[in-house]
Amino acid sequence: MPVELPEEATDEERAASSKEREHDILCKNYILNGLEDDFYDCYADNKNTAMMIWDALQMKYDTDKVIAKKYIYCQPLPMLLDGG
């Protein structure tokens, strides 16, 4: 989340903070643009940063991959059951 600057911040610090906010908005919109409408509604909250959205999506889909692999590995192989 972009940090709020104190009153005595220098112009360089203000410019860097502004650039960081702009970069976060661009990244967030780029990520959200690739989502379907149902997911967009879930992640398009103004409080979320690009990194928060990225981490949430990564956690969701990494978990789905693990479950799918577990399902595939637990399926018996047909050739072993047929004896040939």
C-alpha positions in Angstrom: 0.0 0.0 0.0 1.4 3.4 -0.9 2.7 5.2 2.2 1.3 8.6 3.2 4.0 11.2 3.4 4.4 13.6 6.3 4.0 17.3 5.9 7.8 17.9 5.9 8.5 15.5 2.9 10.7 16.8 0.2 9.6 17.3 -3.4 11.7 14.3 -4.4 9.9 12.1 -1.9 6.5 13.4 -3.1 7.4 12.8 -6.7 8.6 9.2 -5.9 5.4 8.6 -3.9 3.2 9.9 -6.7 5.1 7.7 -9.2 4.6 4.7 -7.0 0.9 5.3 -6.8 0.6 5.7 -10.5 2.6 2.5 -11.1 0.4 0.6 -8.6 -2.8 1.9 -10.4 -1.5 0.8 -13.8 -0.4 -2.6 -12.6 -3.7 -3.1 -10.7 -5.7 -2.2 -13.8 -3.6 -4.5 -16.0 -4.2 -7.4 -13.7 -8.0 -6.7 -13.4 -8.3 -6.3 -17.1 -7.4 -10.0 -17.6 -10.0 -11.2 -15.2 -13.5 -12.4 -16.0 -16.4 -10.2 -14.8 -17.2 -12.4 -11.8 -13.6 -12.2 -10.5 -13.3 -8.6 -11.4 -16.1 -7.7 -9.0 -14.3 -9.6 -6.2 -10.9 -8.0 -6.6 -11.7 -4.5 -7.9 -11.8 -3.0 -4.4 -10.1 0.4 -4.1 -8.3 -0.8 -0.9 -6.4 -3.6 -2.7 -3.0 -2.9 -4.2 -1.7 -4.6 -7.3 0.5 -6.8 -5.1 -2.4 -7.8 -2.9 -4.5 -8.8 -5.9 -1.5 -10.7 -7.4 -0.8 -12.6 -4.2 -4.5 -13.5 -3.8 -4.8 -14.8 -7.3 -1.5 -16.7 -7.1 -2.6 -18.4 -3.8 -6.0 -19.4 -5.4 -4.6 -20.9 -8.5 -1.6 -22.5 -6.9 -4.0 -24.3 -4.6 -6.1 -25.4 -7.6 -3.0 -26.8 -9.3 -2.1 -28.8 -6.2 -5.6 -30.2 -5.9 -5.6 -31.2 -9.6 -2.2 -32.9 -9.3 -3.4 -34.8 -6.3 -6.5 -35.9 -8.1 -4.4 -37.1 -11.1 -1.9 -39.0 -9.0 -4.7 -40.7 -7.0 -6.3 -42.2 -10.2 -5.4 -45.8 -10.8 -3.7 -46.6 -14.0 -6.0 -48.8 -16.3 -3.1 -50.9 -17.6 -2.2 -52.0 -14.1 -5.7 -53.1 -13.4 -6.0 -55.1 -16.6 -2.9 -57.0 -15.9 -1.2 -56.1 -19.1 
